Amino acid sequence: MMEPIGVSTEIQAKILQEISDERLRQDNKWGVQQHPDLYWLAILTEEVGEVAKELCDLAYTLEHQSLDIFIYDAIREKIKKELIQVAAVAVAWIEDSERNK
């Protein structure tokens, strides 16, 4: 399989490991989840909303404040954390769907 342009397999492996770690954290916190699809959509949408909030905070900061590189990096890291949670919830939904075929 060809490696996607601009994406190293090391970066992808790191990201996938972070998603897997988040899935484990979620299961440890909530137990194995079983929900109807509409409920899963609500959970996923809430997580996407958290990404949107972080992006809005970043946009506001860029527009209204002088942005220290450390603040920028911290906000970007929060966005990444939220995106990992979005991906983990999507995986949990797929897992639930597979279990209930």
C-alpha distances in whole Angstrom, upper triangle without the diagonal:
4,7,9,12,15,13,13,11,15,16,14,15,18,19,17,20,23,22,22,25,27,26,28,31,31,32,34,36,36,35,33,33,34,35,35,33,35,36,32,32,35,34,30,32,35,32,31,34,34,31,34,37,35,34,37,39,37,38,41,41,40,43,46,45,45,41,41,38,38,38,36,33,35,34,31,30,32,30,27,28,29,26,25,27,26,23,24,27,24,23,26,27,24,25,29,28,26,29,31,30
4,6,9,12,11,11,10,14,15,13,15,18,18,18,20,23,22,23,26,27,27,29,32,32,33,35,37,37,37,35,35,36,36,37,34,36,37,33,33,35,34,31,32,34,31,30,34,33,30,32,35,34,32,36,37,35,36,39,39,38,40,43,43,42,39,39,35,36,37,33,31,33,33,29,29,31,29,26,28,29,25,24,27,26,23,25,28,25,24,28,28,26,27,30,30,28,31,33,32
4,6,8,7,7,7,11,11,10,12,15,15,15,18,20,20,21,24,25,25,27,29,30,31,33,35,35,35,33,34,35,35,36,33,35,35,32,31,34,32,29,30,32,29,28,31,31,27,30,32,30,29,33,34,31,33,36,36,34,37,40,40,39,35,35,31,32,33,30,28,29,29,25,25,27,25,22,25,26,22,21,25,24,21,23,26,24,22,26,27,25,26,30,29,28,31,33,32
4,6,6,8,9,12,11,10,13,15,15,15,18,20,19,21,24,24,25,27,29,29,31,33,34,35,35,33,33,34,34,34,31,33,34,30,29,32,30,27,28,30,27,25,28,28,25,27,30,28,26,30,31,29,29,33,33,31,34,37,37,36,33,33,30,30,31,28,26,28,27,23,23,26,23,20,23,24,20,20,23,22,19,22,24,22,22,25,26,24,26,29,28,28,31,33,32
4,6,8,11,13,12,12,15,17,16,18,21,21,22,24,26,26,27,30,31,32,34,36,37,37,38,36,36,37,37,37,34,35,36,32,31,33,32,28,29,31,28,26,29,29,25,27,30,28,26,29,31,28,28,32,32,30,32,36,35,34,31,31,28,29,30,26,25,27,26,23,23,26,23,21,24,25,21,21,25,24,21,24,27,25,24,28,29,27,29,32,32,31,34,36,35
4,7,10,12,10,11,14,15,15,16,19,20,20,23,24,25,26,29,30,30,32,34,35,36,37,35,35,37,37,37,34,35,35,32,31,33,31,28,28,30,27,25,28,27,23,25,27,25,23,27,28,25,26,29,29,27,30,33,32,31,28,28,24,25,26,23,21,24,23,19,20,23,20,18,21,22,19,20,23,22,20,23,26,24,24,28,29,27,29,32,32,32,35,37,36
4,6,8,7,7,10,11,11,13,15,16,17,19,21,21,23,25,26,27,29,31,32,33,33,32,32,34,34,35,32,33,33,29,29,31,29,25,27,28,25,23,26,25,22,24,27,24,23,27,27,25,26,30,29,27,30,33,33,31,28,28,24,25,26,23,21,23,22,19,19,21,19,16,19,20,17,17,21,20,18,20,23,21,21,25,26,24,26,29,29,29,31,34,34
4,5,5,6,9,10,11,12,14,16,17,18,20,21,23,25,26,27,29,30,32,33,33,32,32,34,35,36,33,35,35,31,31,33,30,27,29,30,26,25,28,27,24,27,29,26,25,29,30,27,29,32,31,30,33,35,34,33,30,29,25,26,27,24,21,23,24,20,19,22,21,17,20,22,19,18,22,22,19,21,24,23,22,25,27,25,26,30,30,29,32,35,34
4,5,5,6,8,10,10,12,14,15,16,18,20,21,22,24,25,27,28,30,31,31,30,30,32,33,34,32,34,34,30,30,32,30,27,29,30,26,25,29,28,25,27,30,27,27,31,31,29,31,34,33,32,35,38,37,36,32,31,28,27,29,26,23,25,25,22,21,23,22,18,20,22,19,17,21,21,18,19,23,21,20,23,25,23,24,28,28,27,29,32,32
4,5,5,6,9,10,11,12,14,15,16,18,20,21,22,24,26,27,28,30,30,29,30,32,34,35,33,35,34,30,31,32,30,27,29,30,26,26,29,27,24,27,29,26,26,30,30,28,30,33,32,31,34,37,35,34,30,29,26,25,26,24,21,23,23,20,19,21,20,17,18,21,18,17,20,21,18,19,23,22,21,24,26,25,25,28,29,28,30,33,33
4,5,5,6,9,10,11,12,14,15,17,18,20,21,23,25,26,27,28,29,28,29,31,32,33,31,33,32,28,28,30,27,24,26,26,23,22,25,23,21,24,25,23,22,26,26,24,26,29,28,27,31,33,32,31,27,26,23,22,23,21,18,19,20,16,15,18,17,13,15,17,15,14,17,18,16,17,21,20,19,22,24,23,24,27,28,27,30,32,33
4,5,5,6,8,10,11,12,14,15,16,18,20,21,23,24,26,27,27,26,26,28,29,30,28,30,29,25,25,27,25,22,24,25,21,21,24,23,20,23,25,23,23,26,27,25,27,30,29,29,32,34,33,33,29,28,25,25,25,23,20,21,21,18,17,19,17,14,15,17,14,12,16,16,13,15,18,17,16,19,21,20,21,24,25,24,26,29,29
4,5,5,6,9,10,10,12,14,15,16,18,20,21,22,24,25,25,24,25,27,29,30,28,31,30,26,26,28,25,23,25,26,22,22,26,24,22,25,27,25,25,29,29,27,30,33,32,31,35,37,36,35,31,30,27,26,27,25,22,22,23,20,18,20,19,15,16,18,16,13,16,17,14,15,18,18,16,19,21,20,20,23,24,23,25,28,29
4,6,5,6,9,10,10,12,14,15,16,18,20,21,22,24,24,24,25,28,29,31,29,31,29,26,26,28,25,22,25,25,21,21,24,22,20,23,25,22,23,27,26,25,27,30,29,29,32,34,33,32,28,27,24,23,23,22,18,19,20,17,15,17,16,13,13,16,14,11,15,16,14,14,18,18,16,19,22,21,21,24,26,25,26,29,30
4,5,5,6,9,10,11,12,14,15,16,18,20,21,22,23,22,23,25,26,28,26,27,26,22,23,24,21,19,21,21,17,18,21,19,17,20,22,19,20,24,24,22,25,27,27,27,30,32,31,30,27,26,23,22,22,20,17,18,18,15,13,14,14,10,11,13,10,8,11,13,10,11,15,15,13,16,19,18,19,22,23,23,25,27,28
4,5,5,6,9,10,10,12,14,15,17,18,20,21,21,20,20,23,24,25,24,26,24,21,22,23,20,18,21,21,18,18,22,20,18,22,24,22,22,26,26,25,27,30,30,30,33,35,34,34,30,30,27,26,26,24,21,21,21,18,16,17,16,13,13,14,12,9,12,12,9,10,13,13,11,14,16,15,15,19,20,19,21,24,25
4,5,5,6,9,10,11,12,14,15,16,18,20,20,19,20,23,25,27,25,27,26,22,24,25,22,20,23,23,19,20,23,21,20,23,25,23,24,27,27,26,29,31,31,31,34,36,35,35,31,30,27,25,26,24,21,21,21,19,16,17,17,13,13,15,13,10,12,14,11,11,14,15,13,15,18,17,17,20,22,21,22,25,26
4,5,5,6,9,10,10,12,14,15,16,18,19,19,19,22,24,26,24,26,24,21,22,23,19,17,20,20,16,17,20,18,17,20,21,19,21,24,24,23,26,28,27,28,31,33,32,31,28,27,24,22,22,21,18,17,18,16,13,14,14,10,9,11,10,7,9,12,10,9,13,14,12,14,17,17,17,20,22,22,23,26,27
4,5,5,6,9,10,10,12,14,15,16,17,16,16,19,20,22,21,22,21,17,18,19,16,14,17,17,14,15,18,16,15,19,20,19,20,24,24,23,26,28,28,29,32,33,33,33,29,29,26,24,24,23,20,19,19,17,14,14,14,11,10,11,9,6,7,9,7,5,9,10,9,10,13,14,14,16,18,18,19,22,24
4,5,5,6,9,10,11,12,14,15,15,14,15,18,20,22,21,23,22,18,20,21,18,16,20,20,16,18,21,20,19,23,24,22,24,27,27,27,30,32,31,32,35,37,36,36,33,32,29,27,27,26,23,22,22,20,18,18,17,14,13,14,13,9,10,12,9,7,11,12,9,10,14,13,12,15,17,17,18,21,22
4,5,5,6,9,10,11,12,14,14,15,16,19,21,24,23,25,23,20,21,22,18,18,21,20,17,19,21,19,19,23,23,22,24,27,26,26,29,31,30,31,35,36,35,35,31,30,28,26,25,25,22,20,21,19,16,16,17,14,12,13,13,10,10,13,11,9,12,14,12,12,16,16,15,18,20,20,20,23,25
4,5,5,6,9,10,10,12,13,13,14,17,19,21,21,22,20,17,18,19,15,14,17,16,13,15,18,16,16,19,20,19,21,24,24,24,27,28,28,29,32,33,33,33,30,29,27,25,24,23,21,19,19,18,15,14,14,12,9,10,11,7,7,10,9,6,9,11,10,10,14,15,14,16,19,19,19,22,24
4,5,5,6,9,10,10,10,10,11,14,16,19,18,20,18,15,17,18,14,13,17,16,14,16,19,17,18,21,22,21,23,26,26,26,29,31,31,32,35,36,36,36,33,32,30,28,28,27,24,23,22,21,18,17,17,15,13,13,13,9,8,10,9,5,8,10,8,7,11,12,11,12,15,16,16,18,21
4,5,5,6,9,10,9,10,12,15,18,21,21,23,20,17,20,20,17,17,20,19,17,20,22,20,21,24,25,24,26,29,29,29,32,33,33,35,37,38,38,38,35,34,32,29,29,29,26,24,24,23,20,19,20,17,15,16,16,12,11,14,13,9,11,13,11,10,14,15,13,14,18,17,17,20,22
4,6,5,6,9,9,11,13,16,18,21,21,23,20,17,20,20,16,16,19,18,15,18,20,18,19,22,22,21,24,27,26,27,30,31,31,32,35,36,35,36,32,32,30,27,26,26,24,22,22,21,18,17,18,16,13,14,15,12,10,13,13,10,11,14,13,12,15,17,15,16,20,20,19,22,25
4,5,5,6,7,8,9,13,14,18,18,19,16,14,16,16,12,13,16,15,13,16,18,16,18,21,21,21,23,26,25,26,29,31,31,32,35,36,35,36,33,33,31,29,27,27,25,23,22,22,19,17,18,17,13,13,14,12,9,12,12,8,9,12,11,9,12,14,13,13,17,18,17,19,22
4,5,5,4,5,8,11,14,17,18,20,17,15,18,18,14,15,19,18,16,19,21,20,21,24,25,25,27,29,29,30,33,34,34,36,39,39,39,40,37,36,35,32,31,31,29,26,26,26,23,21,22,20,17,17,18,15,12,15,14,10,11,13,12,9,12,14,12,12,16,16,15,17,20
4,6,6,8,11,14,17,21,22,23,20,18,21,21,17,18,21,20,18,22,23,21,23,26,26,25,28,30,30,31,34,35,35,37,39,40,39,40,37,36,34,32,31,31,29,26,26,26,23,21,23,21,18,18,19,16,14,17,17,13,14,17,15,13,16,18,15,16,19,20,18,21,24
4,6,9,10,14,16,20,21,21,18,17,19,18,15,17,19,17,16,20,21,19,21,24,23,23,26,28,28,29,32,33,33,35,37,38,37,38,35,35,33,31,29,30,28,25,25,25,22,20,21,20,17,17,18,16,13,16,17,13,13,17,16,13,16,18,17,16,20,21,20,22,25
4,7,7,11,12,16,17,18,15,14,17,16,13,15,18,16,15,19,20,19,21,24,24,24,27,29,29,30,33,34,34,36,38,39,38,40,37,37,36,33,31,32,30,27,27,27,24,22,22,22,18,18,19,17,14,16,17,13,12,15,15,11,14,16,15,14,17,19,17,18,22
4,6,9,12,16,18,19,16,15,18,18,15,17,20,19,18,22,23,22,24,27,27,27,30,32,32,33,36,37,37,39,41,42,42,43,40,40,38,36,34,34,32,30,29,29,26,24,25,24,21,20,21,19,16,17,18,14,13,16,15,11,13,16,13,12,16,17,15,16,20
4,7,10,14,15,17,15,13,17,17,14,16,19,19,18,21,23,22,24,27,27,28,30,32,33,34,36,38,38,40,42,43,43,44,41,41,39,37,36,35,33,31,30,30,27,25,25,24,21,20,21,18,16,17,16,13,12,14,12,9,11,12,10,9,12,13,11,13,16
4,6,10,12,14,11,10,13,14,11,13,16,16,16,19,21,20,22,25,25,26,28,30,31,32,34,36,37,38,40,41,42,43,40,40,39,37,35,35,33,31,30,29,27,25,24,23,21,19,20,18,15,15,15,12,10,12,11,8,8,11,9,7,11,12,11,12,15
4,7,9,12,9,9,13,13,12,14,17,17,17,20,22,22,24,26,27,28,30,32,33,34,36,38,39,40,42,43,44,45,43,43,42,40,38,37,36,34,32,32,30,27,27,26,24,22,22,20,17,17,17,15,12,13,13,9,8,11,9,6,9,11,9,9,12
4,6,8,6,6,10,10,10,12,14,15,16,18,20,21,23,24,25,27,29,30,31,33,35,36,37,39,40,42,42,44,42,42,41,39,37,37,35,33,32,31,30,27,26,26,24,21,21,20,17,16,17,15,12,13,13,10,8,11,11,8,9,12,11,10,13
4,6,5,6,9,10,11,13,14,16,17,19,20,22,23,25,26,28,29,30,32,34,35,36,38,40,41,42,43,45,43,44,43,41,39,38,37,35,33,32,31,29,27,27,26,23,22,22,19,18,18,17,14,13,15,12,9,12,12,9,9,13,12,10,13
4,5,5,6,9,10,10,12,14,15,16,18,20,21,22,24,26,27,28,30,32,32,34,36,37,38,40,41,43,41,42,40,39,37,36,35,33,31,30,30,27,25,25,24,21,20,20,18,15,16,15,12,11,13,11,8,10,12,9,8,12,13,11,13
4,5,5,6,9,10,10,12,14,15,16,19,20,21,22,25,26,26,29,30,31,32,35,36,37,38,40,42,39,41,40,39,36,35,35,33,30,30,29,27,25,25,24,21,20,21,18,16,17,17,13,13,15,14,11,13,15,13,12,16,17,15,16
4,5,5,6,9,10,11,13,14,15,17,19,20,21,23,25,26,27,29,30,31,33,35,36,37,38,40,38,39,38,37,35,34,33,31,29,28,28,25,23,24,22,19,19,19,16,14,16,15,12,12,14,12,10,13,14,12,12,16,16,15,17
4,5,5,6,8,10,11,12,14,16,17,18,20,22,23,24,26,28,29,30,32,33,35,36,37,39,36,37,36,35,33,31,31,29,27,26,25,23,21,21,19,16,16,16,13,11,13,12,8,8,11,9,6,10,11,9,10,14,14,14,16
4,5,5,6,8,10,10,12,14,15,16,18,20,21,22,24,26,26,28,30,31,32,34,35,37,35,36,35,34,32,30,30,28,26,25,25,22,20,20,19,16,15,16,14,11,13,13,10,9,12,11,9,11,14,13,13,16,17,17,18
4,5,5,6,9,10,10,13,14,15,16,19,20,21,22,24,25,26,28,30,31,32,34,36,34,35,34,33,30,29,29,27,25,24,24,21,19,20,19,15,16,17,14,12,14,14,11,11,15,13,11,15,17,15,15,19,20,19,21
4,5,5,6,9,10,11,13,14,16,17,19,20,21,23,25,26,28,29,31,32,33,34,32,33,32,31,28,27,27,25,22,22,21,18,17,18,16,13,13,14,11,9,12,11,8,9,12,11,10,13,15,13,15,18,18,18,21
4,5,5,6,9,10,11,13,14,16,17,19,20,22,23,24,26,27,29,30,31,33,30,31,30,29,27,25,25,23,21,20,20,17,15,15,14,11,11,12,9,6,9,9,6,7,10,10,9,12,14,14,14,17,19,19,21
4,5,5,6,9,10,10,12,14,15,16,18,20,21,22,24,25,27,28,29,31,29,31,30,29,26,25,25,23,20,20,20,17,15,16,15,12,12,14,11,8,11,13,10,10,14,14,12,15,18,17,17,21,22,22,23
4,5,5,6,9,10,11,13,14,15,17,19,20,21,23,24,26,27,28,30,28,29,28,27,24,23,23,21,19,19,19,15,14,15,14,10,12,13,10,9,12,13,10,12,15,15,14,17,19,18,19,22,23,23,25
4,5,5,7,9,10,11,13,14,16,17,19,20,21,23,25,26,27,28,26,27,26,24,22,21,21,19,16,16,15,12,11,12,10,7,8,10,7,5,9,10,8,10,13,13,13,16,18,18,19,22,23,23,25
4,5,5,6,9,10,11,12,14,15,17,18,20,21,23,24,25,27,24,26,25,24,22,20,20,19,16,15,15,13,10,12,11,8,8,10,9,6,10,12,10,11,14,15,14,17,19,19,20,23,24,25,26
4,5,5,6,9,10,10,12,14,15,16,18,20,21,22,23,25,23,25,25,24,21,20,20,18,15,15,16,13,11,13,13,9,10,13,11,10,13,15,13,14,18,18,17,20,22,22,23,26,27,27,29
4,5,5,6,9,10,11,12,14,15,17,18,20,21,22,23,21,22,22,21,18,17,17,15,12,13,13,10,8,11,10,7,9,11,10,9,13,14,13,15,18,18,18,21,22,23,24,27,28,28,30
4,5,5,6,9,10,11,12,14,15,17,18,20,21,22,19,21,20,19,17,15,15,14,11,10,11,8,6,8,9,6,7,10,9,8,12,14,13,14,17,18,18,21,23,23,24,27,28,29,31
4,5,5,6,9,10,10,12,14,15,16,18,19,21,19,21,21,20,17,16,17,16,12,12,14,11,9,12,12,9,10,14,13,11,15,17,16,17,20,21,21,23,25,26,26,29,31,31,33
4,5,5,6,9,10,10,12,14,15,16,17,19,18,20,20,19,16,15,16,14,11,12,13,10,9,13,13,10,12,15,14,13,17,18,18,19,22,23,23,25,27,27,29,31,33,33,35
4,5,5,6,9,10,10,12,14,15,16,17,15,16,16,15,12,11,12,11,7,8,10,7,6,10,10,8,10,13,13,13,16,18,18,19,22,23,23,26,27,28,29,32,33,34,36
4,5,5,6,9,10,10,12,14,15,16,14,16,16,16,13,11,13,12,8,9,11,9,7,11,12,11,11,15,15,14,17,19,19,20,23,24,25,26,29,30,30,33,34,35,37
4,5,5,6,8,10,10,12,13,16,14,17,17,18,14,13,15,14,10,12,14,12,11,14,15,13,15,18,18,17,20,22,22,23,26,27,27,29,31,32,33,35,37,37,39
4,6,5,6,9,10,10,11,13,12,14,15,15,11,10,13,12,8,10,13,11,10,14,15,13,15,18,18,18,21,23,23,24,27,28,28,31,32,33,34,37,38,39,40
4,5,5,6,9,10,10,12,9,12,12,12,9,8,10,10,7,8,11,10,9,13,14,14,15,18,19,19,21,23,24,25,27,28,29,31,33,34,35,37,39,40,41
4,5,5,6,9,10,12,11,14,14,15,12,10,13,14,10,11,15,14,12,16,18,16,17,20,21,20,23,25,26,26,29,30,31,32,35,36,36,39,40,41,42
4,5,5,6,8,11,10,14,15,16,13,12,15,15,12,14,17,15,14,18,19,18,20,23,23,23,25,28,27,28,31,32,33,35,37,38,38,41,42,43,45
4,5,5,5,7,7,10,12,13,9,9,12,12,10,12,15,14,14,17,19,18,20,23,23,23,26,28,28,30,32,33,34,36,38,39,40,42,43,44,46
4,6,6,7,6,10,11,13,10,9,12,13,11,12,16,16,15,18,20,20,20,23,25,24,27,29,29,30,33,34,35,37,39,40,41,43,44,46,47
4,6,8,9,13,15,17,14,12,16,17,14,16,19,19,18,21,23,22,23,26,27,27,29,31,32,32,35,36,37,39,41,42,42,45,47,47,49
4,7,9,12,15,16,14,13,17,17,15,17,20,20,19,23,24,23,25,28,28,28,31,33,33,34,37,38,38,40,43,43,44,47,48,49,51
4,6,9,12,13,11,11,15,15,14,16,19,18,19,22,23,23,25,27,28,29,31,33,33,35,37,38,39,41,43,44,45,47,49,50,51
4,6,10,12,10,10,14,15,14,16,19,19,19,22,24,24,25,28,29,30,32,34,35,36,38,39,40,42,44,45,46,48,50,51,52
4,6,8,7,7,10,11,11,12,15,16,16,19,20,21,22,25,26,27,29,30,32,33,35,36,37,39,41,42,43,45,47,48,50
4,5,5,6,9,10,11,12,14,16,17,19,20,21,23,25,26,27,29,30,32,33,35,36,38,39,41,42,44,45,47,48,50
4,5,5,6,9,10,10,12,14,15,16,18,20,21,22,24,26,27,28,30,31,33,34,36,37,39,40,42,43,45,47,48
4,5,5,6,9,10,10,12,14,15,16,18,20,21,23,24,26,27,29,30,31,33,35,36,37,39,41,42,43,45,47
4,5,5,6,9,10,11,12,14,15,17,18,20,21,23,24,26,27,29,30,32,33,35,36,37,39,41,42,44,45
4,5,5,6,9,10,11,12,14,15,17,18,20,21,23,24,26,27,29,30,32,33,35,36,38,39,41,42,44
4,5,5,6,9,10,10,12,14,15,16,18,20,21,22,24,26,27,28,30,32,33,35,36,37,39,41,42
4,5,5,6,9,10,11,12,14,15,17,19,20,21,23,25,26,27,29,30,31,33,35,36,37,39,41
4,5,5,6,9,10,11,12,14,15,17,18,20,21,23,24,26,27,29,30,32,33,35,36,38,39
4,5,5,6,9,10,10,12,14,15,16,18,20,21,23,24,26,27,29,30,32,33,35,36,38
4,5,5,6,9,10,11,12,14,15,16,18,20,21,22,24,26,27,29,30,31,33,35,36
4,5,5,6,9,10,11,12,14,15,17,19,20,21,23,25,26,27,29,30,31,33,35
4,5,5,6,9,10,10,12,14,15,17,18,20,21,23,24,26,27,29,30,32,33
4,5,5,6,9,10,11,12,14,15,16,18,20,21,22,24,26,27,28,30,32
4,5,5,6,9,10,11,12,14,15,16,19,20,21,23,24,26,27,29,31
4,5,5,6,9,10,11,12,14,15,17,19,20,21,23,24,26,27,29
4,5,5,6,9,10,11,12,14,15,17,18,20,21,23,24,26,27
4,5,5,6,9,10,11,12,14,15,16,18,20,21,22,24,26
4,5,5,6,9,10,10,12,14,15,16,18,20,21,22,24
4,5,5,6,9,10,11,13,14,15,17,19,20,21,23
4,5,5,6,9,10,11,12,14,15,16,18,20,21
4,5,5,6,9,10,10,12,14,15,16,18,20
4,5,5,6,9,10,10,12,14,15,17,19
4,5,5,6,9,10,11,12,14,16,17
4,5,5,6,9,10,10,12,14,15
4,5,5,6,9,10,10,12,14
4,5,5,6,9,10,11,12
4,5,5,6,9,10,11
4,5,5,6,9,10
4,5,5,6,9
4,6,5,6
4,5,5
4,6
4
